[in-house]
Amino acid sequence: MESLFFFLASLTLLCALMVVISKNPVHSVLFLIITFFTISGHYVLLNAQFLAVVNIIVYAGAIMVLFLFVIMFLNVKKTGGDNAMKASTISKFAGAIAGGLLFIVLISALKDVTVAGYNPDTYDSQVGMVENLGYVLYTDYLLPFELTSVLFLVAMVGAVMIGKREVGESHF
């Protein structure tokens, strides 16, 4: 079980790195799909089968199809030579600073973390099942859940308003 975790973790990190490094946007999306599948494998190892299935259906299915559709719709072509957009030195420097700051924040957040060991006396095999997840979601996290649903509603209305814009209108 431990070797499966390390295999999934290394595959997840490798594919996530390839999402960023890959120059072809379609390849990046395919690596992102593999990353989502390996994360679903981690959910299965944590006995959260419902989250694993939802992750595959929502992210690896719907969201990635949407990303591929947008990439194909934009018709991103590989340009070379003089037409290629070069990253300026300032943007590279800003990216390096932002990455370094993120690394510092992660290290400071994880410095006091202790890994809990496995205790068979207190282990609950039903912790990641749908019933317990729904109970926690609708009791402890009801306000964030409802705020998220309002945010999604506003995003849908905004998408419809942008899509229905008349020719010549510049703003609402």
QUITA-V373605 format. One record per pair of residues at least 24 apart in sequence whose ideal C-beta (glycine too) atoms are under 8 Angstrom apart, sorted by the first residue. I is the first residue (numbers start at 0). J is the second residue. Records with the same first field share a line. If there is no record, write none. Layout:
I: J / J
This chain:
0: 44
3: 40 / 44
4: 41 / 44
7: 37 / 40 / 41 / 44
8: 41
10: 37
11: 37 / 38 / 41
22: 77
23: 77
24: 70 / 75
25: 67 / 70
28: 63 / 66 / 67 / 70
31: 63 / 66
32: 59 / 63
35: 59 / 63
42: 127
45: 127
46: 124 / 126 / 127
47: 126 / 127 / 132
48: 127 / 128
49: 127 / 128 / 129 / 132
50: 127 / 132
